[in-house]
Amino acid sequence: MVIETPRDVLSAILRRAAPRIVAQIADEAARSVHAPDTMSAYRAWMERVAPIALDAIAADDAPRARLLAEFGGVDVDSLRTVPPVARVGLLEIGIRLAHEEIDRETASRPDALEVQAEFRRFAEQLRAALKAAGAVPNGGR
């Protein structure tokens, strides 16, 4: 019998939903800056960093911290064309979309509250990592 931890469940849900969430965020980015080149650059950036976040979701605390620290080495220059306030908003949209997906997917699970709590912890860690990397401004949220 395989026992799934809340992090395992969260990882499975978000790995399935990630392409759709990235596409929705990219669409929102395009609307916010009205520039197709910016939108494609932002989408490419999200597609490059999504694997880091997705790997971090299921990781234990120490490996998760190391993975999230990798955001510090990710090039954020391509994000300069997306205004800082828009980057904060786009991050929050992504977190909201992920949260909605998790709520929907865990609605009938006995461990729903644990999975949702784990996502809230991860979202805070993700916000902090992206702020530290300069991908979102320090006053973000």
Backbone as a printed PyTorch tensor [residue, N CA C, xyz], in Angstrom:
tensor([[[  0.8320,  -1.1880,   0.0000],
         [  0.0000,   0.0000,   0.0000],
         [  0.8760,   1.2510,   0.0000]],

        [[  0.6190,   2.1440,  -0.9380],
         [  1.3640,   3.3890,  -1.0410],
         [  0.6100,   4.4660,  -0.2750]],

        [[  1.3200,   5.1260,   0.6190],
         [  0.7080,   6.2080,   1.3850],
         [  1.1100,   7.5260,   0.7420]],

        [[  0.1140,   8.2930,   0.3530],
         [  0.3610,   9.5920,  -0.2550],
         [  0.3660,  10.6680,   0.8200]],

        [[  1.4370,  11.4510,   0.8290],
         [  1.4850,  12.5840,   1.7400],
         [  0.7270,  13.7490,   1.1070]],

        [[  0.3630,  14.7500,   1.8980],
         [ -0.2690,  15.9330,   1.3050],
         [  0.5840,  16.5590,   0.2010]],

        [[  1.8970,  16.5190,   0.3670],
         [  2.7690,  17.0740,  -0.6650],
         [  2.7000,  16.2590,  -1.9490]],

        [[  2.6030,  14.9280,  -1.8150],
         [  2.4700,  14.0730,  -3.0020],
         [  1.1770,  14.3890,  -3.7550]],

        [[  0.0950,  14.5230,  -3.0070],
         [ -1.2060,  14.8190,  -3.6090],
         [ -1.1500,  16.1840,  -4.2970]],

        [[ -0.6130,  17.1500,  -3.5890],
         [ -0.4870,  18.5020,  -4.1300],
         [  0.3400,  18.5020,  -5.4120]],

        [[  1.4410,  17.7890,  -5.3960],
         [  2.3070,  17.7140,  -6.5640],
         [  1.5670,  17.1180,  -7.7580]],

        [[  0.8590,  16.0340,  -7.5370],
         [  0.1250,  15.3890,  -8.6390],
         [ -0.9270,  16.3250,  -9.2270]],

        [[ -1.6560,  17.0020,  -8.3720],
         [ -2.6950,  17.9280,  -8.8360],
         [ -2.0820,  19.0510,  -9.6620]],

        [[ -1.0280,  19.6590,  -9.1370],
         [ -0.4610,  20.8290,  -9.8150],
         [  0.3420,  20.4590, -11.0600]],

        [[  0.9290,  19.2900, -11.0980],
         [  1.6160,  18.8700, -12.3270],
         [  0.6080,  18.7190, -13.4730]],

        [[ -0.5650,  18.1900, -13.1630],
         [ -1.6090,  18.0720, -14.1990],
         [ -2.1250,  19.4500, -14.6220]],

        [[ -2.2660,  20.3460, -13.6800],
         [ -2.8780,  21.6520, -13.9530],
         [ -1.8930,  22.7030, -14.4620]],

        [[ -0.6050,  22.4920, -14.2820],
         [  0.3970,  23.5270, -14.5930],
         [  0.3150,  24.0730, -16.0170]],

        [[  0.2210,  23.2360, -17.0480],
         [  0.1750,  23.8240, -18.4030],
         [ -1.0090,  24.7700, -18.5960]],

        [[ -2.1570,  24.3980, -18.0630],
         [ -3.3390,  25.2540, -18.2010],
         [ -3.1740,  26.5340, -17.3910]],

        [[ -2.6300,  26.4260, -16.1910],
         [ -2.4380,  27.6070, -15.3520],
         [ -1.4310,  28.5550, -15.9990]],

        [[ -0.3310,  28.0130, -16.5130],
         [  0.6690,  28.8590, -17.1890],
         [  0.0310,  29.5710, -18.3770]],

        [[ -0.7780,  28.8640, -19.1480],
         [ -1.4390,  29.4840, -20.3030],
         [ -2.3790,  30.6020, -19.8600]],

        [[ -3.1240,  30.3880, -18.7890],
         [ -4.0420,  31.4190, -18.3010],
         [ -3.2790,  32.6370, -17.7970]],

        [[ -2.1720,  32.4240, -17.1130],
         [ -1.3700,  33.5480, -16.6230],
         [ -0.7640,  34.3110, -17.8030]],

        [[ -0.2800,  33.5820, -18.7990],
         [  0.2830,  34.2370, -19.9870],
         [ -0.7720,  35.0750, -20.6960]],

        [[ -1.9860,  34.5560, -20.7920],
         [ -3.0740,  35.3320, -21.4010],
         [ -3.3340,  36.6020, -20.6070]],

        [[ -3.3170,  36.4790, -19.2980],
         [ -3.5340,  37.6500, -18.4340],
         [ -2.3870,  38.6460, -18.5940]],

        [[ -1.1690,  38.1400, -18.7150],
         [ -0.0120,  39.0190, -18.9330],
         [ -0.1680,  39.7840, -20.2370]],

        [[ -0.6240,  39.1030, -21.2680],
         [ -0.8180,  39.7600, -22.5640],
         [ -1.8460,  40.8730, -22.4500]],

        [[ -2.9060,  40.6170, -21.7070],
         [ -3.9370,  41.6570, -21.5350],
         [ -3.4080,  42.8330, -20.7090]],

        [[ -2.5670,  42.5440, -19.7270],
         [ -2.1180,  43.6210, -18.8440],
         [ -1.0970,  44.5380, -19.5010]],

        [[ -0.2910,  44.0220, -20.4310],
         [  0.7430,  44.8650, -21.0390],
         [  0.4990,  45.1370, -22.5140]],

        [[ -0.4840,  44.4930, -23.1030],
         [ -0.8600,  44.7160, -24.5080],
         [  0.3240,  44.6050, -25.4580]],

        [[  1.1840,  43.6120, -25.2090],
         [  2.3530,  43.4390, -26.0610],
         [  2.6260,  41.9480, -26.2630]],

        [[  2.4080,  41.4470, -27.4790],
         [  2.6040,  40.0090, -27.7340],
         [  4.0180,  39.5220, -27.4180]],

        [[  5.0340,  40.3350, -27.7090],
         [  6.4100,  39.9130, -27.4230],
         [  6.6250,  39.7410, -25.9220]],

        [[  6.0690,  40.6520, -25.1670],
         [  6.1830,  40.5690, -23.7100],
         [  5.4870,  39.3220, -23.2050]],

        [[  4.3140,  39.0530, -23.7410],
         [  3.5550,  37.8860, -23.3080],
         [  4.3300,  36.6130, -23.6060]],

        [[  4.9050,  36.5020, -24.7850],
         [  5.6410,  35.2840, -25.1130],
         [  6.9000,  35.1510, -24.2620]],

        [[  7.5570,  36.2670, -23.9570],
         [  8.7330,  36.2200, -23.0870],
         [  8.3380,  35.8080, -21.6680]],

        [[  7.2270,  36.3300, -21.1860],
         [  6.7670,  35.9900, -19.8420],
         [  6.3640,  34.5170, -19.7850]],

        [[  5.6660,  34.0550, -20.8080],
         [  5.2600,  32.6430, -20.8390],
         [  6.4930,  31.7400, -20.8800]],

        [[  7.4820,  32.0860, -21.6990],
         [  8.7130,  31.2920, -21.7740],
         [  9.4180,  31.2660, -20.4250]],

        [[  9.4240,  32.4050, -19.7310],
         [ 10.0420,  32.4590, -18.4020],
         [  9.2940,  31.5350, -17.4420]],

        [[  7.9580,  31.5890, -17.4570],
         [  7.1810,  30.7260, -16.5680],
         [  7.4200,  29.2570, -16.8860]],

        [[  7.5140,  28.9230, -18.1520],
         [  7.7600,  27.5310, -18.5300],
         [  9.1450,  27.0680, -18.0910]],

        [[ 10.1200,  27.9980, -18.0200],
         [ 11.4620,  27.6430, -17.5400],
         [ 11.4710,  27.4370, -16.0280]],

        [[ 10.7020,  28.2350, -15.2860],
         [ 10.7650,  28.1450, -13.8240],
         [  9.7300,  27.1960, -13.2170]],

        [[  8.6930,  26.8580, -13.9750],
         [  7.6580,  25.9610, -13.4370],
         [  8.2330,  24.6340, -12.9460]],

        [[  9.1730,  24.0130, -13.6540],
         [  9.7080,  22.7490, -13.1400],
         [ 10.3600,  22.8790, -11.7610]],

        [[ 10.9870,  24.0050, -11.4870],
         [ 11.5820,  24.2120, -10.1640],
         [ 10.4800,  24.1820,  -9.1100]],

        [[  9.4320,  24.9490,  -9.3530],
         [  8.3260,  25.0080,  -8.3870],
         [  7.6460,  23.6470,  -8.2600]],

        [[  7.4240,  22.9780,  -9.3750],
         [  6.7450,  21.6780,  -9.3340],
         [  7.5800,  20.6350,  -8.5970]],

        [[  8.8990,  20.6650,  -8.7780],
         [  9.7620,  19.7390,  -8.0350],
         [  9.7710,  20.0780,  -6.5470]],

        [[  9.7210,  21.3540,  -6.2330],
         [  9.7640,  21.7850,  -4.8300],
         [  8.4990,  21.3860,  -4.0750]],

        [[  7.3830,  21.3370,  -4.7430],
         [  6.1150,  21.0440,  -4.0770],
         [  6.1690,  19.7350,  -3.3080]],

        [[  6.6780,  18.6770,  -3.9190],
         [  6.6760,  17.3560,  -3.2880],
         [  7.8830,  17.1210,  -2.3820]],

        [[  8.8590,  18.0050,  -2.4400],
         [ 10.1030,  17.7870,  -1.7020],
         [  9.9300,  18.0000,  -0.1980]],

        [[ 10.7640,  17.2990,   0.5590],
         [ 10.8280,  17.5410,   2.0020],
         [ 11.3830,  18.9500,   2.2330]],

        [[ 11.3420,  19.4040,   3.4760],
         [ 11.6760,  20.7950,   3.7780],
         [ 13.0460,  21.2530,   3.2710]],

        [[ 14.1090,  20.5180,   3.5860],
         [ 15.4530,  20.9600,   3.1810],
         [ 15.6120,  20.9610,   1.6610]],

        [[ 15.2420,  19.8740,   0.9670],
         [ 15.3410,  19.9370,  -0.5010],
         [ 14.4280,  21.0080,  -1.1010]],

        [[ 13.2670,  21.2220,  -0.4960],
         [ 12.3620,  22.2680,  -0.9940],
         [ 13.0360,  23.6250,  -0.8950]],

        [[ 13.6470,  23.8940,   0.2370],
         [ 14.3290,  25.1850,   0.4150],
         [ 15.4410,  25.3540,  -0.6120]],

        [[ 16.2000,  24.2840,  -0.8730],
         [ 17.2690,  24.3670,  -1.8880],
         [ 16.6900,  24.6250,  -3.2700]],

        [[ 15.5980,  23.9300,  -3.6150],
         [ 14.9780,  24.1430,  -4.9250],
         [ 14.4590,  25.5720,  -5.0600]],

        [[ 13.7710,  26.0540,  -4.0460],
         [ 13.2380,  27.4170,  -4.1290],
         [ 14.3630,  28.4460,  -4.1850]],

        [[ 15.4940,  28.1380,  -3.5700],
         [ 16.6470,  29.0460,  -3.6400],
         [ 17.1860,  29.1450,  -5.0650]],

        [[ 16.8920,  28.1250,  -5.9030],
         [ 17.3230,  28.1750,  -7.3030],
         [ 16.6980,  29.3440,  -8.0590]],

        [[ 15.5830,  29.8730,  -7.5660],
         [ 14.9910,  31.0340,  -8.2260],
         [ 15.9600,  32.2080,  -8.2150]],

        [[ 16.8670,  32.2360,  -7.2370],
         [ 17.8630,  33.3000,  -7.1900],
         [ 18.7970,  33.2960,  -8.3770]],

        [[ 18.9710,  32.1500,  -9.0200],
         [ 19.8420,  32.0520, -10.1780],
         [ 19.1150,  32.1190, -11.5090]],

        [[ 17.8180,  32.3360, -11.4590],
         [ 17.0170,  32.3870, -12.6810],
         [ 17.0460,  33.8090, -13.2460]],

        [[ 17.2800,  33.9100, -14.5350],
         [ 17.3170,  35.2090, -15.2160],
         [ 15.9450,  35.8850, -15.1330]],

        [[ 15.9160,  37.0730, -14.5590],
         [ 14.6560,  37.8190, -14.5030],
         [ 14.6690,  39.0290, -15.4280]],

        [[ 15.7380,  39.1970, -16.2120],
         [ 15.8110,  40.3510, -17.1140],
         [ 14.6720,  40.3720, -18.1270]],

        [[ 14.2250,  39.1940, -18.5620],
         [ 13.1320,  39.1570, -19.5370],
         [ 11.8180,  39.6210, -18.9270]],

        [[ 11.7660,  39.7190, -17.6110],
         [ 10.5470,  40.1820, -16.9440],
         [ 10.4750,  41.7010, -16.8510]],

        [[ 11.5460,  42.3780, -17.1850],
         [ 11.5890,  43.8410, -17.0200],
         [ 10.4870,  44.5440, -17.8000]],

        [[ 10.0230,  43.9440, -18.8900],
         [  8.9770,  44.5920, -19.6780],
         [  7.5900,  44.4120, -19.0620]],

        [[  7.4980,  43.5360, -18.0790],
         [  6.2310,  43.3660, -17.3580],
         [  6.3430,  44.2070, -16.0960]],

        [[  5.4980,  45.2190, -15.9550],
         [  5.6030,  46.1160, -14.7960],
         [  5.5480,  45.3410, -13.4760]],

        [[  6.3040,  45.7930, -12.4700],
         [  6.3400,  45.0810, -11.1880],
         [  4.9590,  44.8090, -10.5860]],

        [[  4.0740,  45.7790, -10.6510],
         [  2.7390,  45.5620, -10.0780],
         [  1.9990,  44.4670, -10.8490]],

        [[  2.2330,  44.3770, -12.1450],
         [  1.6060,  43.3150, -12.9430],
         [  2.1880,  41.9590, -12.5630]],

        [[  3.5040,  41.9050, -12.2950],
         [  4.1160,  40.6350, -11.8960],
         [  3.5270,  40.1150, -10.5880]],

        [[  3.3140,  41.0180,  -9.6510],
         [  2.6900,  40.6230,  -8.3820],
         [  1.2880,  40.0940,  -8.6520]],

        [[  0.5420,  40.8200,  -9.4620],
         [ -0.8170,  40.3960,  -9.7840],
         [ -0.8490,  39.0560, -10.4980]],

        [[  0.0850,  38.8390, -11.4120],
         [  0.1300,  37.5790, -12.1480],
         [  0.4980,  36.4120, -11.2390]],

        [[  1.4130,  36.6450, -10.3160],
         [  1.7430,  35.6070,  -9.3380],
         [  0.5090,  35.2510,  -8.5200]],

        [[ -0.1980,  36.2650,  -8.0640],
         [ -1.3860,  36.0120,  -7.2490],
         [ -2.4940,  35.3270,  -8.0510]],

        [[ -2.5990,  35.6600,  -9.3290],
         [ -3.5660,  34.9610, -10.1840],
         [ -3.1890,  33.4840, -10.2800]],

        [[ -1.9110,  33.2100, -10.4830],
         [ -1.4570,  31.8260, -10.5570],
         [ -1.7260,  31.0680,  -9.2660]],

        [[ -1.4880,  31.7070,  -8.1460],
         [ -1.7450,  31.0700,  -6.8540],
         [ -3.2440,  30.8350,  -6.6820]],

        [[ -4.0580,  31.8030,  -7.0790],
         [ -5.5130,  31.6370,  -6.9680],
         [ -6.0030,  30.5020,  -7.8580]],

        [[ -5.5180,  30.4410,  -9.0990],
         [ -5.9120,  29.3640, -10.0100],
         [ -5.4960,  27.9980,  -9.4520]],

        [[ -4.2930,  27.9280,  -8.9060],
         [ -3.8330,  26.6690,  -8.3140],
         [ -4.6900,  26.2980,  -7.1090]],

        [[ -4.9970,  27.2900,  -6.2960],
         [ -5.8330,  27.0340,  -5.1150],
         [ -7.2100,  26.5160,  -5.5160]],

        [[ -7.7950,  27.1150,  -6.5380],
         [ -9.1070,  26.6620,  -7.0200],
         [ -9.0350,  25.2210,  -7.5120]],

        [[ -7.9710,  24.8940,  -8.2270],
         [ -7.7830,  23.5340,  -8.7330],
         [ -7.6480,  22.5450,  -7.5660]],

        [[ -6.8790,  22.9280,  -6.5770],
         [ -6.6790,  22.0650,  -5.4120],
         [ -7.9930,  21.8700,  -4.6620]],

        [[ -8.7350,  22.9410,  -4.4620],
         [-10.0410,  22.8240,  -3.7930],
         [-10.9510,  21.8610,  -4.5500]],

        [[-10.9830,  21.9980,  -5.8600],
         [-11.8460,  21.1590,  -6.6980],
         [-11.4030,  19.6910,  -6.6350]],

        [[-10.1130,  19.4760,  -6.7500],
         [ -9.5740,  18.1100,  -6.7940],
         [ -9.6270,  17.3930,  -5.4480]],

        [[ -9.6100,  18.1570,  -4.3660],
         [ -9.5740,  17.5200,  -3.0410],
         [-10.9220,  17.5290,  -2.3360]],

        [[-11.9380,  18.0560,  -2.9740],
         [-13.2460,  18.2350,  -2.3240],
         [-13.7600,  16.9760,  -1.6370]],

        [[-13.5480,  15.8210,  -2.2290],
         [-14.0860,  14.5920,  -1.6510],
         [-13.0210,  13.7550,  -0.9340]],

        [[-11.8330,  14.3040,  -0.7690],
         [-10.7570,  13.5620,  -0.1080],
         [-10.8070,  13.7810,   1.4000]],

        [[-10.5340,  12.7430,   2.1780],
         [-10.5120,  12.9100,   3.6350],
         [ -9.3520,  13.7900,   4.1060]],

        [[ -8.3000,  13.9030,   3.2870],
         [ -7.1420,  14.7150,   3.6550],
         [ -7.1580,  16.1050,   3.0120]],

        [[ -8.3250,  16.5400,   2.5730],
         [ -8.4430,  17.8230,   1.8620],
         [ -7.8520,  18.9850,   2.6540]],

        [[ -8.1620,  19.0780,   3.9240],
         [ -7.6670,  20.2080,   4.7290],
         [ -6.1470,  20.2000,   4.8350]],

        [[ -5.5600,  19.0220,   4.9490],
         [ -4.1000,  18.9310,   5.0320],
         [ -3.4440,  19.3330,   3.7100]],

        [[ -4.0320,  18.8910,   2.6080],
         [ -3.4810,  19.2380,   1.2900],
         [ -3.6010,  20.7430,   1.0630]],

        [[ -4.7360,  21.3130,   1.3980],
         [ -4.9370,  22.7550,   1.2230],
         [ -4.0010,  23.5610,   2.1210]],

        [[ -3.7920,  23.0920,   3.3500],
         [ -2.8630,  23.7760,   4.2560],
         [ -1.4360,  23.6980,   3.7170]],

        [[ -1.0800,  22.5550,   3.1580],
         [  0.2540,  22.4060,   2.5730],
         [  0.4250,  23.3570,   1.3900]],

        [[ -0.6270,  23.5410,   0.6030],
         [ -0.5270,  24.4880,  -0.5020],
         [ -0.3370,  25.9130,   0.0110]],

        [[ -1.0550,  26.2900,   1.0470],
         [ -0.8820,  27.6490,   1.5940],
         [  0.5600,  27.8650,   2.0640]],

        [[  1.1410,  26.8480,   2.7250],
         [  2.5500,  26.9500,   3.1460],
         [  3.4590,  27.1110,   1.9290]],

        [[  3.2170,  26.2840,   0.9200],
         [  4.0510,  26.3550,  -0.2750],
         [  3.9070,  27.7130,  -0.9570]],

        [[  2.6940,  28.2220,  -1.0590],
         [  2.4670,  29.5100,  -1.7210],
         [  3.2560,  30.6240,  -1.0310]],

        [[  3.2860,  30.6070,   0.2970],
         [  4.0640,  31.6180,   1.0310],
         [  5.5540,  31.4650,   0.7440]],

        [[  6.0240,  30.2170,   0.7000],
         [  7.4370,  29.9760,   0.3960],
         [  7.7640,  30.4040,  -1.0280]],

        [[  6.8530,  30.1600,  -1.9530],
         [  7.0520,  30.5590,  -3.3400],
         [  7.0980,  32.0760,  -3.4620]],

        [[  6.1760,  32.7550,  -2.8100],
         [  6.1920,  34.2290,  -2.8350],
         [  7.5390,  34.7610,  -2.3410]],

        [[  7.9960,  34.2240,  -1.2230],
         [  9.2640,  34.6840,  -0.6470],
         [ 10.4340,  34.4130,  -1.5980]],

        [[ 10.4470,  33.2430,  -2.2250],
         [ 11.5400,  32.8950,  -3.1410],
         [ 11.5450,  33.8060,  -4.3600]],

        [[ 10.3620,  34.1010,  -4.9090],
         [ 10.2930,  34.9760,  -6.0800],
         [ 10.6390,  36.4130,  -5.7330]],

        [[ 10.2930,  36.8560,  -4.5460],
         [ 10.7020,  38.2010,  -4.1020],
         [ 12.2060,  38.2650,  -3.9660]],

        [[ 12.7880,  37.2440,  -3.3440],
         [ 14.2490,  37.2110,  -3.1650],
         [ 14.9790,  37.1950,  -4.5060]],

        [[ 14.3860,  36.5440,  -5.4900],
         [ 15.0030,  36.4720,  -6.8280],
         [ 14.7910,  37.7390,  -7.6310]],

        [[ 13.9240,  38.6200,  -7.1820],
         [ 13.6410,  39.8550,  -7.9190],
         [ 12.5810,  39.6900,  -8.9800]],

        [[ 11.9050,  38.5360,  -9.0010],
         [ 10.8670,  38.3090,  -9.9990],
         [  9.6010,  39.0710,  -9.6650]],

        [[  9.3660,  39.3270,  -8.3870],
         [  8.2840,  40.1940,  -7.9500],
         [  8.8710,  41.1680,  -6.9370]],

        [[  8.3240,  42.3740,  -6.8630],
         [  8.8690,  43.3600,  -5.9370],
         [  8.6700,  42.9480,  -4.4860]],

        [[  9.4970,  43.4830,  -3.6050],
         [  9.4350,  43.1230,  -2.1820],
         [  8.1410,  43.4860,  -1.5080]],

        [[  7.4460,  44.4580,  -2.0060],
         [  6.1760,  44.8420,  -1.4010],
         [  5.0090,  44.0370,  -1.9430]],

        [[  5.3030,  43.0080,  -2.7660],
         [  4.2680,  42.2530,  -3.4520],
         [  3.2690,  41.5830,  -2.5550]],

        [[  2.0580,  41.5110,  -3.0790],
         [  0.9100,  40.8370,  -2.4970],
         [ -0.0920,  41.7550,  -2.0300]]])
